[in-house]
């Protein structure tokens, strides 16, 4: 069967959901991953992504292109952010056919593990009636920085609609091989975020810059992707690959097309990609 690919919002930041849908279709994607809960950061489109008009136009774009909405973002765990504020995004996502939600923790107290567990469980419970799985990510400069930390949270929350979202970039920042995913329960891995990066010593500032503005196309950097086809030969892959200079030079559609072409070269045609190293 092979992989299907989704275009993440951060690959083409600043576009509206209907625009993102048409970009993804033109570039050859199967799915699209929307930001339906704004973070209040510079560059986000000046719209309410859950407004009825936007959802109606997005639904029309999905119907016309034949694409599907795969996941929505970003439901952050913060002390001053009430998870009930995510409900309009959950409702809109369900209306668009989304299956998954992305969550991450951004509290700044190292002994707040109980709070993170309780808040993540609450987000899962709020998402469940909409048929949504909540996938907890570990950006290497956030509150949860490693796969091990996320596994610990999920073991404690124990919700039926929980998952772990692994980004190949953050595994790389942690110097962790992707074969470490062998020990994660299969039902927790619903999709992966993929991109590439150079092999270097990463400061926190460098990690933030690369993650937000300078990720590389798969096959361009030093990440060993061989584990993905070995462990997850049919898993959906969401391309999250922001690159500010390339977006400016190429435009959103061409950058998105370059991303998926590079991914297909690695995951669909790469020699030995489904072989586990000796």
C-alpha positions, 0 to 999 in steps of 0.5 A: 500500500505504501505511504500517503502524505499530508501537507502540514500548515507549518510547511506553508505558513500564512495560508488559509485552510482553503488555500492550503487545500488547493496548494496541497492538491496541486503539489500532489498530496493525499491529505492536508493538516490544518492549524485550526487553533491559532497561536497568536504568532506573527504570520498567521492568517488574519481569520478565525479558522473555525468561522462557518464561512472558512469551514464551508470554503474549506469543505468545498475545496476538499470536495473539489480536490478529493483531498482529506483533512488528516489532523489539526493543530495546535492544542498546547498545554499551558497553565493559563489556557483552558482546554475548553477553548479548543472545542470550536476547533475540535468541532470544525475539525470533525466537520472537515473529517479530521482524525487526529489532533496535535498537542504539546506542552509548554509549561516552564516548571520542571516539577509539573508532571502531574499537571501535564498528565491531568491537562493532557487527559482533559484534552483527550476527554474533550476530543473523544466525542468528536472522534479525534485522537490527541497526539502528544509531541515533544519539540526539543525546546518545549516542556517535554523534550524526549520520546521517553518523557512522552511515553511516561505521560501516555502511560499515566493518562491511559486514554483510548484516544491518545497517541505520540507524535514523533517528528524526525527533527526532534529525534535528530536533535536528541541524537535518538535513532528512529529505531527507538520507536520499536518500543512504542505501542503501535496503537500510539503511532498514528502518523509521523512528522518528517523533514531532514536536518544537518548533523551538527551540535545544536544549541537551543537557539539553533534548534528553534531557528531550524525547527521554525525556518530552516528544515531540509528536504528528506534526503538532503541532510543527515537523518537516517530514515531507514527505520520508518519503512521497516517499522511503519511501511504504510503509515501516513507521513505529514511533511512539516518542513518550514523553510523561510528562504525557500518559501520566499524564493519558490512560493508556497506551491513549489516549495510544497511540491519539492517537499513531497517529491523529496519524500517520495524519493526517500520513502517510496523509491529509496533503495534499502529503505525497508531493511533493518540495519544489521 
